[in-house]
Amino acid sequence: MLNSSFFKNSFYVLLLRVSGVILLFFLSLFLTNFYSANLVGKYDFVRSTIMLLSGISLLGTNQAIIYYSGVLSSKNSFKSIKAVYVKMLSIIFCMSTFIYLLFLSFSKEYVNEIFEKQEAYDLINISIQGLFFYSIALLNIDTIRALKKTLLSELFRNIFRYLPIFVFAIVLYFLDQTEMIITWLVVGFILLFFITGIAVYVIFDKIKYLNNKTENISTKEIISTSYPMALSAISYFIMQSIDVIFLGIYNSFETIAYYSIAVKLSSVAALAIVSVNIVIAPKIAKIYKDNNFDELRVLMKKATRLNVAVSIPILFCIIIFSTYLLSFFGSDYTLAKNSLIILASSQLFNSISGPSAIFLNMTGRQKSLNIILIIALLINVTLNVILIPILGMIGAALSTAISLILWKIAASALVYSLDNIKTFLN
């Protein structure tokens, strides 16, 4: 039966998430007040590019490692997860190499012409150079989570992912070398790669003495499990990043800077959802494997209620005080007020609709989720192409909000039709 440990773990995860958001808030505050909007826009463009491409290079392995942790625990063969992790490393290396070679096949002039910016090729190039390190760091973070070290995982995800670049940004400012911020953003990801790698090695070293059976899972089987998750992850990452990429094509880097702050502020509301998802993901896989649907219903109901209880007060504050919050980053950033309100409102719906995506991923319905997300992605891209040239930041926000609402409705309806489990607030 579920007990208070569920709420306790969710609270600690949420606390770390909040700490990460506060750290990111001060990082953004420092950058927008002491760096030019043009440079901040380039920084966010590189960050979004790496996020988007990591969805491809990871090939769903960061989600699959969570899935295997639940399945292998149920089969009493948990120590086999190390072999799964090693095979995932080779998958990411191959995918990252493929992406870089593909990029090199395009000329610098061609890439710059697409974005109508002379710096576009160099910015994308440095993004791809940091892609392998960033992708492995993300796999390491979720592997630590799969190894039942959730709080340590969240410490890396929310604190150590942002702390190095914050320190670098301060040092570069005082050295009058602010133009180096993008290079040091990648250096921060390399540092995260090494730190998380050491942590994974230490934890694996402790579990090798487990006296349980082993299970051989081939690379082919891992890919067949992870690639459906990859499709949903890629779709999700693209929907998170494509608006910034299109703004880079149709608008200036300054516009990207303004809009990115609105995105970061609205994402605060997603803290509760992500925090609860992190705790319940392996539980869903295990409980579903045990065919305990009554416990699953209780778990989903509590998860959605906890999401709503935490996120709604935050959302209302963001919407009501949108102008005031944006003004902290500079007077020009208040231009993103309407975008912020639209994005925050979509997060309100996201909270109420519950963790339907993670439920589908952890119960073997990845292909169904993929169809939903791919359709939502097509809608998102179409809306971005139509609305951004006309409405700019507001068009980007509307595209993101509409596609989010549509796929959440579809995913929740699918969960209910398949398992008679309500993810919406009830």
C-alpha positions in Angstrom: 0.0 0.0 0.0 1.1 3.6 -0.6 2.1 5.4 2.5 3.6 8.7 3.7 6.9 7.9 2.0 5.3 8.8 -1.4 4.5 12.3 -0.2 7.8 12.6 1.7 9.9 11.7 -1.4 7.8 13.9 -3.6 8.3 16.8 -1.2 12.1 16.4 -1.1 12.2 16.1 -4.9 10.1 19.2 -5.2 12.4 21.0 -2.7 15.4 20.3 -4.9 13.4 21.3 -8.0 12.5 24.6 -6.4 16.1 25.1 -5.4 17.1 24.5 -9.0 14.5 26.9 -10.3 15.7 29.6 -7.8 19.3 29.0 -8.9 18.2 29.2 -12.6 16.2 32.3 -11.7 19.3 34.1 -10.3 21.4 32.9 -13.2 18.9 34.3 -15.7 18.7 37.5 -13.6 22.4 37.9 -13.7 22.7 37.3 -17.4 19.9 39.6 -18.4 21.2 42.4 -16.2 24.9 42.2 -16.9 25.0 40.6 -20.4 23.5 42.1 -23.6 20.1 40.8 -24.8 21.8 39.7 -28.0 24.3 37.5 -26.1 21.6 36.1 -23.8 19.6 35.2 -27.0 22.6 33.4 -28.4 23.1 31.6 -25.1 19.4 30.4 -25.1 19.6 29.5 -28.8 22.6 27.2 -28.1 20.9 25.8 -25.0 17.7 25.0 -26.9 19.6 23.4 -29.8 21.4 21.1 -27.4 18.1 20.2 -25.7 16.5 19.5 -29.1 19.4 17.3 -30.4 19.8 15.4 -27.1 16.3 14.0 -27.7 17.7 12.3 -30.8 21.1 11.3 -29.4 19.7 9.8 -26.2 17.3 7.6 -28.3 15.0 7.3 -25.2 17.7 5.6 -23.1 17.3 8.0 -20.2 13.6 6.9 -19.9 14.3 3.3 -20.7 16.8 3.0 -17.8 13.9 3.9 -15.5 11.7 1.3 -17.1 14.3 -1.4 -16.8 14.9 -0.6 -13.1 11.2 -1.3 -12.4 11.1 -4.5 -14.6 14.3 -5.9 -13.3 13.4 -5.3 -9.7 10.1 -7.1 -10.3 12.1 -10.1 -11.7 14.6 -10.0 -8.8 17.5 -9.3 -11.2 18.3 -5.7 -10.5 22.1 -6.0 -10.8 21.6 -6.6 -14.5 21.0 -2.9 -14.9 24.7 -2.2 -15.1 25.0 -4.2 -18.4 22.0 -2.3 -19.7 23.6 1.1 -18.9 26.9 0.2 -20.6 25.1 -0.7 -23.8 23.2 2.5 -23.6 26.5 4.4 -23.5 27.5 2.9 -26.9 24.1 3.8 -28.4 24.5 7.5 -27.4 28.1 7.6 -28.7 26.9 6.3 -32.1 24.0 8.7 -32.3 26.0 11.7 -31.3 28.7 10.9 -33.9 26.1 10.4 -36.6 24.5 13.8 -35.8 27.9 15.6 -35.9 28.9 14.0 -39.2 25.5 14.9 -40.7 25.9 18.5 -39.6 29.4 18.7 -41.2 27.8 17.7 -44.5 26.2 21.2 -44.7 28.2 24.2 -45.6 28.6 27.2 -43.3 27.1 29.5 -45.9 24.0 27.3 -46.3 23.3 27.2 -42.5 23.8 30.9 -42.1 21.5 31.6 -45.0 18.7 29.6 -43.5 18.8 31.5 -40.2 19.8 34.8 -41.9 22.5 35.2 -39.2 26.3 35.0 -39.7 26.7 33.4 -36.3 24.2 30.5 -36.8 26.7 27.9 -38.1 29.2 28.5 -35.3 26.5 28.4 -32.6 25.0 25.1 -33.9 28.5 23.7 -34.2 29.5 24.4 -30.6 26.1 23.0 -29.6 26.8 19.7 -31.3 30.3 19.5 -29.9 28.8 19.5 -26.4 26.0 17.1 -27.3 27.7 13.8 -26.4 28.7 15.1 -22.9 25.3 16.6 -22.3 23.5 13.5 -23.4 25.6 11.1 -21.3 25.2 13.5 -18.3 21.4 13.2 -18.7 21.6 9.4 -18.9 23.8 9.4 -15.8 21.3 11.5 -13.9 18.4 9.2 -14.7 20.6 6.1 -14.1 21.3 7.4 -10.6 17.5 7.8 -10.2 17.0 4.2 -11.5 19.5 3.0 -8.9 17.1 4.3 -6.2 19.2 7.4 -5.4 16.4 9.8 -6.4 17.5 12.7 -4.2 21.1 12.5 -5.5 19.8 12.4 -9.0 17.8 15.5 -8.4 20.8 17.3 -6.8 22.7 16.8 -10.1 19.7 17.6 -12.3 18.8 20.9 -10.5 21.9 22.2 -8.7 25.0 21.0 -10.4 23.6 21.4 -13.9 23.3 25.2 -13.4 25.9 26.0 -10.7 29.0 25.7 -12.9 27.7 28.1 -15.6 26.5 30.5 -13.0 30.1 30.6 -11.5 31.5 30.9 -15.0 29.1 33.8 -15.9 30.2 35.8 -12.9 33.9 35.2 -13.5 33.6 36.1 -17.2 31.8 39.3 -16.4 34.5 40.5 -14.0 37.2 39.5 -16.5 35.3 41.4 -19.2 35.1 38.2 -21.3 31.3 37.9 -21.5 31.5 36.8 -25.2 32.9 33.5 -23.9 29.7 32.5 -22.1 28.6 30.1 -24.8 31.9 28.2 -24.8 31.7 27.9 -21.0 28.1 26.7 -21.1 29.5 23.7 -23.0 32.4 23.4 -20.5 29.8 23.2 -17.7 28.1 20.3 -19.4 31.5 18.5 -19.7 32.0 19.0 -16.0 28.6 17.6 -15.3 29.4 14.6 -17.5 32.5 13.7 -15.4 30.9 14.3 -12.0 27.8 12.2 -12.7 29.9 9.6 -14.3 31.9 9.2 -11.1 28.7 9.0 -9.1 27.3 6.2 -11.3 30.5 4.2 -11.1 30.5 4.4 -7.3 26.9 3.3 -7.0 27.4 0.5 -9.5 30.4 -0.7 -7.5 28.2 -1.0 -4.4 25.4 -3.1 -6.1 27.7 -5.6 -7.8 27.6 -7.7 -4.7 23.8 -8.2 -4.8 23.0 -11.8 -4.7 20.2 -12.0 -7.2 19.9 -13.5 -10.7 21.1 -11.9 -13.8 19.3 -11.3 -17.0 20.8 -10.8 -20.4 19.3 -7.9 -22.3 20.7 -7.3 -25.8 21.4 -4.0 -27.4 18.7 -4.7 -30.0 16.2 -5.3 -27.2 17.2 -2.1 -25.5 16.8 -0.1 -28.7 13.4 -1.8 -29.4 12.3 -0.6 -25.9 13.9 2.8 -25.9 13.3 4.0 -29.5 9.5 4.3 -28.9 10.3 6.3 -25.8 12.8 8.3 -27.9 10.1 9.2 -30.4 8.0 10.7 -27.6 11.0 12.3 -26.0 12.1 13.8 -29.3 8.6 15.1 -30.0 8.5 16.6 -26.5 12.0 18.1 -26.7 11.2 19.6 -30.2 8.0 21.1 -28.8 10.0 22.6 -26.0 12.7 24.0 -28.3 11.3 24.5 -31.7 9.6 27.8 -30.8 13.0 29.2 -29.9 14.6 27.9 -33.1 11.8 29.4 -35.3 12.2 32.7 -33.4 15.8 32.5 -34.4 14.8 32.2 -38.0 12.2 35.0 -38.1 13.3 37.3 -35.3 16.4 38.6 -33.5 18.4 37.0 -30.8 17.0 39.8 -28.5 13.5 38.4 -29.1 14.8 34.9 -28.2 16.1 36.3 -24.9 12.8 37.9 -24.0 10.7 34.9 -24.9 13.1 32.4 -23.1 12.6 34.2 -19.8 8.8 33.8 -20.2 9.4 30.0 -20.9 11.6 29.7 -17.8 9.1 31.4 -15.6 6.1 29.4 -16.8 8.1 26.2 -16.4 8.2 26.8 -12.6 4.6 25.5 -12.5 5.7 22.2 -14.1 7.9 21.5 -11.0 5.2 19.7 -9.2 4.3 17.5 -12.2 8.0 16.6 -12.9 8.7 16.0 -9.2 5.8 13.6 -8.7 6.6 11.9 -12.0 10.1 11.2 -10.9 8.8 9.4 -7.8 6.0 7.4 -9.4 7.6 6.3 -12.7 9.3 3.1 -11.3 6.3 2.5 -9.1 4.0 2.5 -12.1 6.1 0.0 -14.0 6.3 -2.4 -11.0 2.6 -2.1 -9.9 1.4 -2.5 -13.5 3.6 -5.6 -13.9 2.0 -7.0 -10.7 -1.5 -6.2 -12.2 -2.6 -4.3 -9.2 -4.9 -1.8 -10.8 -6.6 -0.6 -7.6 -3.2 0.5 -6.3 -2.5 2.2 -9.6 -5.8 4.2 -9.4 -4.9 5.4 -5.9 -1.4 6.3 -7.0 -2.6 8.3 -10.0 -5.3 10.1 -8.0 -2.8 11.1 -5.3 -0.2 12.2 -7.9 -2.6 14.5 -9.8 -4.0 16.0 -6.6 -0.5 16.7 -5.4 0.4 18.3 -8.7 -2.6 20.6 -8.5 -2.1 21.6 -4.9 1.4 22.8 -5.5 1.2 24.2 -9.0 -2.0 26.2 -9.0 -0.9 28.8 -6.4 2.3 29.3 -8.3 0.5 29.7 -11.6 -1.9 32.3 -10.3 1.0 34.3 -8.9 2.9 34.2 -12.2 -0.2 35.3 -14.2 -1.2 38.1 -11.8 2.3 39.5 -11.3 3.6 38.8 -14.8 4.8 42.3 -15.5 6.4 42.7 -12.1 8.3 39.4 -12.4 9.5 40.1 -15.9 10.7 43.6 -14.9 13.4 42.0 -12.7 15.2 40.9 -15.8 15.1 44.3 -17.4 12.5 46.7 -18.7 12.6 45.3 -22.2 11.7 41.8 -20.9 8.2 43.0 -20.0 7.5 42.7 -23.8 7.1 39.0 -23.1 4.1 39.5 -20.7 1.4 38.1 -23.0 3.6 35.2 -23.9 4.1 34.4 -20.2 0.4 34.5 -19.4 -0.4 32.2 -22.3 2.3 29.7 -21.4 1.4 29.8 -17.7 -2.3 29.1 -18.5 -1.3 26.0 -20.5 0.7 24.8 -17.5 -2.5 25.1 -15.5 -4.2 22.6 -17.8 -1.1 20.4 -17.7 -1.3 20.2 -14.0 -5.0 19.3 -13.9 -4.7 16.6 -16.6 -2.3 14.6 -14.5 0.8 12.4 -15.4 -0.8 10.5 -18.4 2.4 10.5 -20.5 4.6 8.8 -17.8 1.8 6.3 -17.2 1.7 5.3 -20.9 5.6 5.1 -21.1 5.9 2.9 -18.0 3.1 0.5 -19.0 4.4 -0.4 -22.5 2.2 2.0 -24.5 5.0 4.0 -25.9 3.9 3.6 -29.5 0.4 5.0 -28.7 2.0 7.9 -26.9 4.3 8.5 -29.9 1.4 8.8 -32.2 -0.2 11.4 -30.0 3.0 13.4 -29.6 4.0 13.2 -33.2 0.5 14.6 -34.2 0.9 17.3 -31.6 4.4 18.1 -32.9 3.1 18.5 -36.4 0.4 20.8 -35.1 3.1 22.7 -33.1 5.4 23.2 -36.1 2.6 24.2 -38.4 1.3 26.8 -35.9 4.9 28.1 -35.4 5.4 28.5 -39.1 2.0 30.3 -39.4 1.9 32.4 -36.2 5.5 33.4 -35.5 6.0 35.5 -38.6 2.7 37.3 -37.8 2.7 37.5 -34.0 6.3 36.9 -32.9 6.6 35.8 -29.3 2.8 35.5 -28.8 2.7 33.2 -31.9 5.3 31.0 -30.3 3.5 30.9 -27.0 0.1 30.1 -28.7 1.7 27.3 -30.7 3.2 25.7 -27.6 0.0 26.1 -25.5 -2.4 24.7 -28.1 -0.3 21.6 -28.9 0.3 20.9 -25.2 -3.4 21.1 -24.4 -4.4 18.8 -27.3 -1.9 16.1 -26.6 -2.7 16.1 -22.8 -6.4 15.6 -23.6 -5.6 12.7 -26.0 -3.2 11.0 -23.6 -5.5 11.2 -20.7 -8.4 9.8 -22.8 -6.2 6.9 -23.9 -5.3 6.0 -20.4 -8.9 6.0 -19.4 -10.1 3.9 -22.4 -7.3 1.3 -21.9 -7.2 0.8 -18.2 -10.2 2.7 -16.8 -7.8 4.9 -14.8 -8.5 8.7 -14.6 -5.5 10.9 -14.7 -7.6 14.2 -14.7 -8.2 15.7 -11.3 -11.0 13.8 -9.6 
